[in-house]
Amino acid sequence: MAERFIEKRLASMKGRSHARVVATARGMDGVINLAGGDPDFDTPGHITDALKKAIAEGKTHYPPPHGLPDLRSAIAEYHGKHDVDWEAGDVTVTAGSGVSLFASTAGTVNPGEEVVLLEPYFMAYSDLVEYIGAREVGVPLDEDEGFRLDIEALNERVTGKTKMIVLCNPNNPSGTVFTKEELKGIADVAIDEDLLVLSDEVYCEFVWDGREHTTIASLPGMRERTIISSSFSKTFAMTGWRLGYVIAEKNLTSRIQKIPLGYRTNTFVQIAGVAAMQGSWEPVKAMAEEYDRRRRFMVPRLSEIEGINCHNPEGAFYLFPNIGGPSMGSEEFCESLLKEKKILARPGTAFGVTGESHMRIPLIKPVEVLEEIAQSIEEHARKITG
């Protein structure tokens, strides 16, 4: 009876086999949780101070539907450093990046159309595509080449039904920072085939080894066909604040704004967002330096484990080691690691078909804890291989 009351798209959505690993952890004590990308840093003090002040001053009423003007202006100005001239009217403030991603896809992609996902990809993309009734088309990043994009492979997967390419730059979970040449290749395909690009730029402040972030919107002909989705969550360690945004040309974002969603987050949170954008960026730099320190420790530490090869990420704060050596599927490996070592990590299958034989490890623990994690993984892998 209950099934009859469920909307058809929800009722038809497939269960994800990798979800059982997270479900197994519920109720277990003492688990080291690596399932999500929640920074272990506190939100910088000048941001929390701004929120407290706003509440004390009674800034607790409804904000404008699409964000405070000051915040929209601050976001546009910030993204201007990436060589794109955005205006406040191009910005829609959302209650976290999940809302911005949903609005960006649901507001542009029709049922039956195709969405290209570069694998491995952030797991939410697949659910969004399935929910709106579109078809997911995966294009694997070449692991042998350091998770690089083969533009010819992308060209081959585009059809007359393709509507959008989803780009996560830097990539979660592989850490790929797309080069200008790769972005130009994507842009050429988008322009030639008249496609949209949804560019998820949540990790753009975390780029390693002297690289620089380039937004695809800065390339000729791409501003008008790019939707940028981002948030304050990772950059400012504000995951629980639920503050994200969409940036797109006004004629596009004004249409997306018509989706009947509860876009807006709290007024006082938005005021704190202005303080984040316009205040000191030293805490962000300090977080980036610590993530880099953890990366430089953990990559060689995991790679020295027999049967495990850990690619050195170029950006974001995840590792995506290949655990194919223990000759066990990634879901089985992560599930047994949880049960025996109380370490909860996402199996690679959560990030697309080509994620098999991998696991994702976010660098959200101090080096001392990361060493404990690596030691546990090493012991577990040794036990499996005998």
N, C-alpha and C positions, 0 to 999 in steps of 0.2 A: 504493500500500500504506500509506504513512504516514498518509494522510488518514483511513483507517479507524480509526486509533488516537486521533483527536482528538475530544474531546467535542463533541456536536452544536452546542451554542450557540456555541462558539468557531469551529467550522468554518463556521458560517453568517454570522459577523460580517463586515460589509462593510469593505473597505479604504477609508481616508479619502484622497481625492485630494489634500488639502492636505498630507498627510504627505510627499509627494515633495519639497517645498521643504526640509524639515529633512534628509531623506535625501541631498539633493544637497550639503548642507554638509559631510557626513562626508568626511574626507580633505582638505578644503580648508584651507589655511594662512591665518592672518591675518584670520579672519572675526570681525566684531563680532557677538556672539551676543545677540540680543534675543528668542530663541524662548521663553524661560521667565521666570518672575518671581522670579529668585534675587537677593535684595538684594546690593549691592556693599559692604555694611557688614560688619564683623566682629562676631561675637557679643560682647555686653558682657562685660567682664572679670570682674565678680562672678559671672557664670554659669559661665564656663569655670573659674574658681577653685573653685567649688563642686563641679564635676565632678572636677577633679584631686584635691581633698581626699577625695571619696567613694571614688575608686579607691585612693588611698593607704591609706584605712582599711579596705579589703577589702570595700567595698559592691559586690560583683561577682556576687552570687548571684541566683537567680530572684526577681523581685518577685511580689507577689500577682497573681493572674490579671487583675484589672481595674484595677490601678494602686495605687501606694502611697497609704495613707490620707491622709497629709499633702498629697500632690499633689491628690488628689480634693477635699479640703477647700479647698485654696487656689484651685482652679479654680471651685468653687461660690461661694466668697466673692467672687472677682473678678467673676463674672457677676451677682452680686447688685447691683452698682452700676447695672445696667440694669433695676432695679425688678422683679426676679423672685427669689423666695425659693427658691433651689436648695439642695440638701443634697449631702453627699459621696456618698451612695448613688445620686444621680441621674447621677453622672459615671462614664463608662467611659474609661479612658486607652487610647490606640491608638498604633500605630507609624506616626504621621503621619496627615494628614487624608484621604489616599486610602483608608486602612482604615476610617476613621470614615464616609466617604461610602458605601463599599461595604456596610458593615454596616447602615447606616441604610436603604438601599434594598432590599438582599437580604433583610433581616429583616422587611420590612413590605409589599412590593409583590409581588403574584402574577403569574405569566405571563398575558398577555392583558389585564391592567389597564393603565390609562393614567396617564402622568406628565406633568404640565404643566411646561414649561420656558419661562422668560421670556427671549426672545431680544433681544440676543446673550447667550450663556451660557458659563460655563466648560466647555471642551470635554470634560472627563471625564464630565460628566453624561450626555451622549448615549451614550457607550460603556457606562456602567453600565446605563442603561435597556435598551439593546439586549441586553446580556449576560443580564439576568435574564428576558428574553422579554416585557417589557412594551412598550407603544407610546408613543413620544414624541409629544407634542402641543405645538407651538410657539405662543407668544403674543408677537408682536413688541412691543418697547418702541418708542414713537413717536419716531423720530429728530428730526422737525421740531419736536417739543415738548421736545427735550432728553433723549431716551431716557426718556420718562415712560410709566407704565403706564396703559392705558385699561381700567378695571375692567369696562366693558361687554364689551370684547373678551375679557377673561378669562372672564366669565360665559358667553359664547357658545361657548367651547371646552370647557367642562366637560360631561361626559356621565355616564350611569349607570355607566360603566366607570372613571371617574376615581378614582384612589386618593390621589394626592399632588401637591402643588404644590412645586416646588423654587425657593427664593428665595435669591439671592446678594446680600447687603446689607452693605456697598457692593458694587456689581456689578462683577465681572470679566467682560468688559473695558470696559464703557461708563462706569464710574465713577458710575453712578446711586446716590444715597443716597435710599432710599425714605422718603417723608414719612409722618407718622402717619396722614394721610388715606388714602394709598395702602395702607398696611399694614392699616388698618381695613377697607378694601374687600376685600383678600385674606382677612382674617379672617372677614368676613361670608360670603364664598363658602365658605370652609372649614367654617364652622359649619353653614351652611344645607345643604351637600351632604355633610356628615360626612366631611371629608377631612383628611389629615395635611399638615403643612407641614414640609419639610426646609429649615432656615434655615442657610445657609453664611455664617458671620460672621467669616471669616478676616481681613478688612480693617477691622474695626470701630474700630481705633485710628487709622486714616488717613481722616479726614473733614475737608473743607476749608471755608473761608469762614464760620466760625462755626456750621456745622451740628452737630447732635448725632446720635449713633447711637441708634436705637430698635430693640429686638428685638421681633419680632412675638409672642414668648412672653409679653410683658408686658401684652398686650391681654386684656380680659375673655374668658374661655372658651378661651384659646389655649394656656395652659401645658400642658394635658393632651393637646393634639394637635400640639405642636411638638417637633421634634428639632433640636437645635443641633449643627452640626458646625463645629469650629474646630481651630486648631493654634498652636504656638509659632513656626512657620516665618517668617512675615512680621513679626509684632510684634517679635520679639526677634532677627531675622536668624539663625534657627536651622534653615534649610532642610535641612541635611545631618544634623541630629540625629534626625530622624524622631520627633517627639513631637506627637501630636494627641489629640483627645478627642471624645466624644459626650456630650451632655447631654439627658436626657429623663426623664419621670416614671418612678419605680422599676418600676412594673408593665410599662412598655414597654421600658426599657433592660435589665431583667433577662431579658426574652425575647430581645432582640437579642444579649445576651451568650452565648446558647446556640449561636450560629453557630460552627462549629469553625474559628476563625481564630487565627493567632498574634497576638493583640491587643497584647500587652505589649512595650514597648520596654525598653531596658536600665535596670537599677536606678539606676546612677549618672547616667544621662540624666534620669531622673525626679527624682532629688534636685536636679539642676541646674535642673529645671523649677520646683521649689519656690522656689529662690533667685531665679529670674526673676520669679515672681509676687510674692514678698514683699520683694524687694530694691528698689533704686532704679529708678524709671521715667524718670529723666532721659535715659538713652540712647535710649529709645523716643521721647521728645519731640524729641530732637535729630534722629533719623532722620525723623520726621514733618515737621519744619521744612525739612529738606533736600529731601524729596520735593516739598513744596509749592513750594519755590524752583524746582526743576526744572520742575514743572508750569507755573508762572507764566512761565517762560522759553520752554518748548517749544510751548505751545499757540499763542501769537501767531506764533512763528517758523514753524511748519508752515502756519498759516492764511494767511500772506502768499505762499505758493507758489501760483502760478496752477494752478487745477484741483483744489486740495486744500482741504478744509474740516475743521478740527479742533475738535470739540466740547470744551468746557471741563468736565472731570470734576469731580464733587462729592466723590468719595472714591476709595479704593484708590490704586494708583500706576501706572495704565495710561492711555495715550491710544489712542483708537480713531478715527483720522482717516478721513474719507471721501475716497477717492482716485479717485472716479468720473470726475473731469475728464480724466485721461490716456486715457480710453476703452479701458481694458484690464482684463480680469478680475483680481481680487485675487491669485489664485494665480499667474497669468502675471506680474503686476507684481512680486510678491515673489520669484519665481524669477529673473527677469531682474535685479532689484536685487541679489540674492545673487551672481549670476555676474559682473556688471559692476562692482559696488561693494563686494562682500564684506560685505554687511550681511544678516544672517539675521533675518527677522521673520515672525511668523505671519500668513498671509492671513486675512481676515475670515471666510471660509467655514469655518474651524476652529471658529467660535463660533455656528454655526447658519446656516440658509439666508439669513436677512436680513443676515448679515454680509458678503455679497458687496459689492464696491466699497469695502471697508475693509481696514485692516491694524492690528495691535495693536503698540504700542510701549511696553514697560515702562520706567519712569523709573529704571533701575538702573545708569545711567552718570552720571559727573560732567557738569556743564553744558558743559564744554569738549568732551567727546566727543559730547554730544547736538547741539552745533552742527555738528560734523563729519558726524553722521548726517543732520541736516536739510539740510546743503549737498549731500550725496550724493543724497538723495531729490529735492531740487530739480533738480539736474543731470539725474537720471534721468527725472524727469517731463517736463522741457523737451525732452529728446531724443526721448521717445516722441511728444509732441504736435507735434514738429517746429517 
